[in-house]
Amino acid sequence: MLASKMYCPTLREIPAGAEVVSHQYMLKAGMIRKNSSGVYTLLPMGWRVVKKIEAIIREEMENAGAQELMMPIVQPAEIWRESGRWDVYGEEMFKLKDRHGNEYCLAPTHEELITTLVRNELRSYKQLPVNLYQIQNKYRDEIRPRFGLMRGREFIMEDGYSFDADEEGLKKNYELMYNAYVRVFDRCGLDYRPVQADSGQIGGSRTHEFMALAASGEADVVHCTKCDFAANVEKVEPHALEIADEEMAEMALIETRDCKTIEDLHKLMNMPAEKTLKSVAFNVDGKLVLCVVRGDHEVNDVAVQKFVGGMNIEAADEELLRANGLVPGYMSPIGSEKRDKEKFIIIVDKTAMQVKNGVTGANKDGYHYKNVNPVRDFKNVRIETIRLINADDVCPVCGAPIKIVQGIEVGQVFELGTKYSKALGATFLDKNGKAQPFVMGCYGIGVTRTMAAAIEQSHDENGIIWPVSIAPYEVDIVPINEDAAMMAIAGEIYARLRGANIDTMLDDRKERAGVKFNDADLIGYPLRITIGKKTLQEGTIEIKVRKTGQVVTVLKEETVSQCQALLSKLR
């Protein structure tokens, strides 16, 4: 490609509102442009990256035996009502009506559609297993779109679905897809970790997330420093901590004006956070759920939702709290013994239950109780592990120290089982002629998110450093001026590299060499070839490796072989 013909409007300054590196550099390097909140146009340079990621995915899906199809983005409401998700999916779903008043949604995912598709086509166990996938746009009305392509309202995703006759077949397909995803992310050059995860609204029994490790990641990932355990922090059940025993003192009411937080209590009473009991309240499908953890811990709302069994969880509002005798800033289970246990649930973390002579709210403005002992003073409560693991905990598998790092979720695999096939009446005839529900798996890769994650992991102060496999172009040729002889040599090298199937850009623009060099670093071409005076005088060129800064001087006749060797080392 000739740079003079390429639509790649680079910017000199980073646009306001771009918070993370991938967003900043994709805008600055002319790869994307914002249309509205969470919606972006992929410009030619960015689209080339996407197509290369898609090509890797297609290759690995085909190798794993999956077949590509294409399903519609607009889905009828009826199939979502059949599955029971139309009213509970939440406000992330874009809903619309046609001119006749029929209801539809813009696909946030395709479990319903794929299941209704095969229920009319797959009749016998002899047709199984079947593994289908697509690469297509998805739509989710994010409450706060941010970070460019990392969290948008429209994004590109590969989503796959497997159909088996039994659990054994599902496990085989799950492993096939898990391993295919490993190869995809290896080939995309990501530093990632597969971790145990929660299945969320998709559902199912077993699931793994593929987390690209990056400081800008929104997810916390815990991994053991000794064994191979790794999981999203929301999935981990930390061990209950042992607390030194002491004699129980008599509970007493104390005045604590303007003291609504754990930090306030610490300042007022000079008491460590681990001696306090923090209450957090949620509304789970209309039920009030009061959660109690130690003051130095945080509530794991995913665990809470699992224990309660609801579809939607959100912070309880003040009206709901006060209607149930709870006072914001001063909440606790004390005094709630006579509540309606169907509508008002109290869950206390196992570690919090062991606190001795602690402090908690009195459900009275400006007052707390001291010398609280949950085993004595909390009545009619559920005891579960509802706290998030933290860096002071140990591995739940082997007891070794752990580390918590940030990650960007770029893919996930699920064992769905029969959740959707039962709900949607998707069955086949087994060997005995009996109707059985399909045993399903589903699998997804965020294509545009993978693009963003690669930049988050690999960049410097000058711009992007692309892995070779997904770079928009592998080599950039830069003549330092418009000398006819230089341009002729540049054209000759350009033709030879293209003839060797190396993606090559020739920067033939009428710009200063410094501008060309800066753009080359910003866009992130793995190799940059400089055609200068030495090329005319000595017949040599310089090849610079973007990732390492290494500069190699070679004869122009050796350009192709040297570029092939350098690119091979970078793969």
Secondary structure, DSSP 8 states (H G I E B T S, - for coil): -BGGG------SS--TT--SHHHHHHHHTTSEEEEETTEEEE-HHHHHHHHHHHHHHHHHHHHTT-EE----SEEEHHHHHHHT-TTTS-TTSEEEE-TT--EEEE-S--HHHHHHHHHTT--BGGG--EEEEEEEEEE---SS-BTGGGB-SEEEEEEEEEEESSHHHHHHHHHHHHHHHHHHHHHTT--EEEEE---TTT--S-EEEEEEE-TT-SEEEEEESSSS-EEEGGG----------------EEEE-TT--SHHHHHHHH---GGGBEEEEEEEETTEEEEEEEETTS-B-HHHHHHHHT-S-EEE--HHHHHHTT--TTS--STT-TTS-TTTEEEEEETTGGG--SEEEEEEETTEEEEEE-HHHH--S-EEE--B---TTSB-TTT--BEEEEEEEEEEEEEEEETHHHHHTT-EEE-TTS-EEE-EEEEEEEEHHHHHHHHHHHSEETTEE---GGG-S-SEEEEESS--HHHHHHHHHHHHHHHHTT--EEE---SS-HHHHHHHHHHHT-SEEEEE-HHHHHHSEEEEEETTT--EEEEEGGGHHHHHHHHHHHH-
